[in-house]
């Protein structure tokens, strides 16, 4: 009952904005200016139909903060070209809001373009990046051989029948075909994910030069280590996958922890609005999250074993 109440609360909070949501896929790259020197980049879906997380760019007088580096290194490089059109200041910081692949696999592109960059994450996220992402990259070239038999049999490798949601996920994963999978695999070949150099437990304030950004860990949500970036002057909250449209991503992670988190977000922004992440509008909360797409991810609690979701 408690679970249903929490889910219902979040659904009700989001329901007035459902009609503003975009479609489930992104066929085009789109840039939105949220405020002076603050931008959101929505990426086109990868050729394998995997959703890429959004990227936020915050420009100060002395440097730039990027929030989430997306899924494909090529998309991250396109973003870097865009940032250099906006400013000649270097990207000094890159925040990974959480460890999922579609938010971190462009890290190496930023490190190559800006050798002095500091990658930042919440402590648990930094640990999970080092623990999980390498195996995903190494296993990716074999995904079609693994997914197609499951889709045809309707069962996972252990013989368990797949749910309808799982079948839909697999259909989406193989929809691009082998050529698309090989194109993405080529991008991942030899890719080494750059892990954070700085990890924080609860808070970390950044000064970009007349631009204050507060990084905060407000508790478990989509993962055990979700971080948000808050601009107090503009009252903009960049929330990662803690905010999805039309409803929060409740399949994995910690849905029971999201209800109290929502009150803290609203206290930060002082405005009760949950705009859909797909369109970064003029409301206060911009999410850099994906489209609630269930990939082969993991939920994790300190001291416990990792549990696949």
N, C-alpha and C positions, 0 to 999 in steps of 0.2 A: 504493500500500500504506500509506503514511504517513497519507493521508487516511482510509482505512478504519479504521486503528488508532485514530485520534483520535475518529472518529465512534463506534466500538465502545466506547471507554473512556467516553465521555459517556453512551451508551445504558446501559451497565452501571451507572454511577453512579446513574442515574435509575430504573432498572427496578424496584427494590423499592417505589417509591411510585406506580407507574402506576395501581394500583387506587384510589388516593385522588383521582384527577383528576376534575374535573367534566366535563360535556359540552362540546362545542366552541362552544356559544353561551351567552350570558348573557341570560336573559329578565327578570331582576330585578336591581335594585340591592341590594348587600349590603355591610354594614359589619362589620368585625372589629376588635376591640380586641386588639392584639398585646402591649401592656404598658401600664402607667399612662402616659397621655398620648401613646400611640403607636397610630395607627389605620391600617387599610387599607380603602379603598373600592373595591369592584368594581362597575363600571358595567354597566348594561344595554346591549346592543348598539344601535347606531344604527339608525334606520329603514331605511337602505340595507343593513343586515346587516353593516356594517363593525364589526369588533371594537374596542372602546375600551380603551385601556390602563388599568390600575389606577392609583389615586392613593394615596400614603402621606402621612399627616399626623403631624408630630412637634411636640408642644407643650412649650414651656419656660416658665420664670417670666417672661421678658420678651418672648417672641415665638414665632412658629410658623414651621416649615419645611414646605413642601409639596413632595413629589416627584412630578413629572409632572402635567400639567394636563388630560390626556385629549383626546378627539377633538372632541366637540361643546361649543361655548361654553355651551349650556343645561345640560349636565351639570356643567360647571365651576361655574356659578352655583348649582346645587343643592348641590354640595360646599361652596361658600362659606357657604351658609345653615347647613349641618351644622356646619361649623367654628365658626361663631359661637354655636352651641348648646353646644359643648364648652368654649369659652374666650372671654374678652373681649380677649385679647391679639391684636395684629395679626399678619398673615402678613408676616414680614419678608423671607423668602427663598423663592424657588421654583426648584428644581433641575429642569432637563430632562435626563434620563439619556442621551438621544440625540435625533437630529433628526427621527425619524419622526412623521408627522402626528398619530397617535393618542396622542402624548405631549405635544404642545406647543400645540395649537390652542385650548386654554382659557387661554393666557397672558394675552390681552387682558382677559378677564373678571376675572382676579386683579389686574391692573394698575389696572383701573377701581375695583374694590372696595377695594384697598389701595394708594393712590397712592405710599406710601413703600417699596413692595416692591422688592427687588433680585432680578432673574432671573439665574441662574447656570448655566453649562454648561462642559463641557470645550472647549478651544480649537477643535478640529476640528468639534465639534458646533455651536458658535456660527457658524462659517463656513458650514456646510452648511445651517443653518436659513435664513440670509440668502440662500443660493444657490438652494435647491430648493423651499421651501414655497410661495412666492408663485405659482409656475407651477401647482402642484397645485390651489390654490384657484381660479385663473382658468380652468383647464381643466375643473374639476369639472362645471359645468352641461352640458357636452357629452359626458359619460361614456356615457350610454345610446346615443347615436348612434354612439359608437365601439365599445362593447362588443358590442352585439347583432349587428352584421354579422360580427364575429369569431367569435362563438359559433355563428352559423348556418353560416358557411363552414368553420369549423374551422381557419382560418388567420389569422395576424397581418397587419397592413397591408403587410408586405414579401412576403407569400405563403408564409411559413414555416409548416408544419403545427404546430398547437398540441399540446403534450403533454397527457396526461390530467390532470395536476395543474393546468395552466393552464386547461383547460376547466372543471374544477371551481371554480376561483377565479372565472372569469367567470360561471358559473351562480350562484354565491353573490352576486356583485356586482350582478346584475340581478334577483335573486329578490324584492327588495322592490318592484320595479315602478317605473314613472315617478313615481307620486305620492310614494313614499318618497324617491326621488332628488331630487325638487323640494323636498320638505320640508327635506332636509339642505342643498340648494343655497341655500335661503332663509337658513339660519343662516350660511352662508359669505359671503353677499353683503356686500361692503364690509368684510369681516374683514381686518385687518392683523395679522399675527403679530408679537407683541412678541419681539424678539430679546434675548439676554442682555446685561446691562450689565457683568457680570463673567465673564471666561473664565479658566480655570486649566489649566495643563499637566498637572500630576501630582497635587497635593494642595491641599486648602483646608479649614481647620478653622473650624467655625461654633460660636458660643456663644449658645445660646438662653436662657441664664439657668438655671444648675444642670442644663444638658442639653447635653452635648458631642456634636456630630455631625461626623464626618470624611468629607469628600468625596474620593473617590480615582479616579484613572484607572489601571487595572491592565493596560492594553493593549487591542489590537483584539479585537473579538468579534463581536457582531451588526452593529456599524458600526465605523468607524475611531475614534470618539470616545466610547465608552460610559463613563459614570461610574456609580459606586455610592455609596450613602450608608451609613455604618457608625456604629452607636451602640455604643461600646465598653463602656459599663456594662451595657447589656441584651444585648450580643452579638447584635444584630439587623443583618443586612445586607439593604439594599434594592437589588435587583440589576437592575431594569429588564428589558430583553429578553435579558439574558445568561442568564436562567433561564426556560425554558418547559416546559410539560408536554404530552404525556408525554416528548417528546424535544426537545432544543434546536432552534431554528430554523436549519437548516443550508443552506437554499437560497441565501440571500444572505449578505453579510458575509464573515467570515474564520473559517471553521470550524477551520482548523488552529491558530488562536491560542487556541481555547477550552479545549483540554485543559490547558495550563499555567495558564490563568486559574483553572480549577476548584480547583487545589491552593492558590492564593492565597486564594480565598474560604474554603476550609475552614480555612486557617491563621488567618484573621480570626475566624471564628466558633468555632473549636476544637470543632466538632461536625460529624461527617460526615453531613449530611443535606441533601437537595435536595428540599424539599417542593414540590408543584405550585404554580405561581403563582396558580391560580384561587382556592384557599382559603388565605388567610394563616393558618397554624396557629401552634402554640406553638413550632415549631422556629425555627431562627435565620435562615433565608434567606427573605425575602419578596420576590417579584418583582413589579414593577409592569408587567410586559410584556403584550403581546397574545398571542393564541392562534396564534402561528406562521403568521399569515395573510399570504400573499404579495400585497402590493399593488404599485402601480407605484412601487417604491422604487429606491434607488440605493446602490451601494457605491462607496467613494471612498478613495483613498490620497493623502496629501500629495505634490504634485509630479506626480501622474498624472492623466489625464483620468478623469472619472466614468464608471462602467460600470453600465448598467442591469441590474438583476436582477429 
